[in-house]
Structures are given as C-alpha cells and as structure tokens.
Amino acid sequence: MIGEYDEIDLPEVKPVVKRHRRLKCRCAKCGKATAAPMPQAAQGTPFGRRIHALALYLKSNQLFSYERLQGVFADLFGLNLSQGALMNMFKRAAPIFAAGRNNALTALRGADVVACDETGVRIEGCNAYQWVFCSPQAVVHTAEFSRAAQVVRDTMAGHRPEVWISDRYTAQQGHATRHQTCLAHLDRKARFVAEHGNDLIGMRLQLWFDRAFRLARDIASLAITTVKKRKRVLARDLDVILASATDCPLARDLLGQIRRARDQMLTFCDFAGQVDATNNVSERALRPSVIQRKVTNGYRAKWAADAEAALRSTVDTARLAGKLPFHTILGAITA
C-alpha cells in the first residue's frame, strides 16, 4: 500500500416517524363499541429526545433565535416546527436542568475559590443582569433584575470562600476571606493611560502588569521561595509607582484605583495554581450571554432566562469533567 485517501460526507438526515393508529370496533351481535386504549405516544409530546436535545443545544450553545431554529429544522431535516412547539420543548426541559443547577449550586457553596462576574441582559423588556459564579467544581448562572451584592449573598447562602476573584465593582467586594482583583481590568486601563496620558505612569504600570502576568503564567512550575521573592519585588516596585507624583488626571485616577485595590493585587501568589490573576474564567462563561443579548435582544419571559441559566449551569459544570455540551443535554432529556 502506498497511500490512503478518505472521502468524508454527511448522510441525509430525515425524521423517523412512528405512527400509532387507534381503532374502534362494534360487536355485530350486541352493537357495543369497543375502542383501543390511548397509546402512550398520544399522551405527551410527539417530539423525541434527540429533537429536544438538538433544539436546546442550538438555542443555548449556538445562540439561535426561534426564527433561526425553525429554519434549521426545516432546511436540514424537513421538519416544520412552530415557535410555540419550540418554546414548549424548553418549558418541558426546564425542571430537568433546574435540578442540575441545584447540584452545581451545592458544589459551589463548598468551594474554596470562587470567581464571579455579571453582564447586562434584557428580560421582559427591562434591564436585568446575567451573573456567573465559577469554581473548580461547578459553574452557576443566574438571571436577576438586580446588580446588588444581595444576589451574591443569596447565591452563596452564607458560605465564605477562602478567595474571591472579581473586578473592582463594589457589589463584588467582601464575600470571602481574601480577594484577588482581576489584573486584566486594571491592565487595560493602564494601557489606555499609557496611550492617552501625558507622563510615564501608564507605561510603568503596563510593564509592571506584564511582569505580574508572567509570574502568574509560570507560578505552578516555580519553587515557593522563588514565588515569594518575585512577589516581594513586585510589591516593592508597585509601591514605588504608587508613590509617584503626577499631574495627569488619567494617571491620577488609575493610581487611586490601584491604591484601593493594593492588598488584592498579588493574592494569587499565595495560592499557586489555585487562584488566577485575572477573572477571565468568568468572562468566558458569560460570553454566550453577551452574544445572546446581541442576537435576540434578550428574553421575552423571566422563566426563559431562568431556564437557560439552569441549562448553562448544568452544561458548564459537566464541561469541567470533560463532557461535551450536546451529550450532556441529550443525557438529561427524557422526553
């Protein structure tokens, strides 16, 4: 053999329809009519679990609108579904994924490290917020009309992790023993100051953040003594920058923000491999919500926002164990 060459294609996919006929007969002697019992297929939805799973997958993971879902099922499978039928699929599946979210919530409330973030969303025509809480054990999404700290308190139910990772938003403060401020947020501001400011404060901070990110990237492979030494050097150099005088309003505002976050800048050094220097894990988890907001302009009803938050909690938590989203959804559906 001198070579192998593959041709790859997908087979045509058509719905498999099982039709159940119910008959009634009449006795020729007594005239009594007897009808067959109602088949099980007539007592629930006519759509099978794979149709349910595919609709949920495309809606929540690929961020299809109802109209685009209709188009996909019609074009690819020759299956005409109304938007009402699609919505009923999501309603039927909501309790299943609510149970999955509850399991993720239980795991979250036992975590030592939690990262959190929130983004805007439209629900029932009103401004609301999509929250996400990430830990090594679970990911929990929640849709709320509030952006206040009470959302965090309700979600954590009194549990205080060892470390909380977030941006500098006030409602994110004070929920754990220690706090790691997202350095990526401050780094973006430092780069803006370096470009638009009238002194070197922005550039000096930008170089400092580059060193902090290098330490965070390599920290798992470094000796404890090396990490402590680099942390001391970073802390010393940061204090020198913070003590600098500046006439630039942009630099002055940024220095003020960093001073207020001074004790939260290098927490990751004390938890090598466990605490990130940024909150990127939460931002990645919220990315589908941001795209969904742009594609569909939000949710028509609160139950839909809650149902999708529950589904994403189940899928994202299963993903931590290496499970693929569609397989997770299919395994949960019992339609």
Number of C-alpha atoms within 10 A of each C-alpha: 3 3 4 5 5 5 4 6 6 5 6 7 9 10 12 7 9 8 8 11 8 11 10 9 11 11 9 8 6 7 9 9 10 11 10 10 9 12 11 8 12 10 8 9 13 12 14 14 18 16 18 21 25 17 23 26 22 17 19 21 18 13 20 19 17 19 10 13 21 18 16 18 17 13 11 11 13 13 15 13 15 13 14 10 13 18 14 14 20 21 14 14 20 19 14 18 23 19 14 20 27 15 16 24 23 16 17 24 19 16 19 19 23 28 27 25 21 23 17 18 24 21 22 14 12 12 13 18 20 23 25 24 26 25 23 16 20 27 28 30 28 21 26 20 16 13 17 14 15 12 18 19 13 10 17 19 12 11 16 20 19 14 22 27 32 27 24 19 12 9 15 24 17 12 21 18 11 18 28 26 29 21 24 16 15 22 19 13 18 26 18 16 25 20 13 13 19 15 16 15 23 27 17 16 25 21 14 18 21 12 14 20 18 10 21 20 13 12 18 15 11 12 11 13 9 12 20 14 12 15 19 13 12 19 16 12 15 19 13 10 15 18 11 10 11 14 10 16 12 20 25 18 12 18 23 12 13 18 16 11 18 16 14 20 23 22 20 24 23 13 14 18 14 14 22 24 24 23 24 19 17 22 19 10 22 21 12 16 27 17 13 21 18 12 12 14 15 22 19 14 12 14 16 19 21 20 23 24 25 26 31 28 29 29 27 24 27 21 15 14 11 9 13 13 21 17 14 19 25 18 12 16 18 14 17
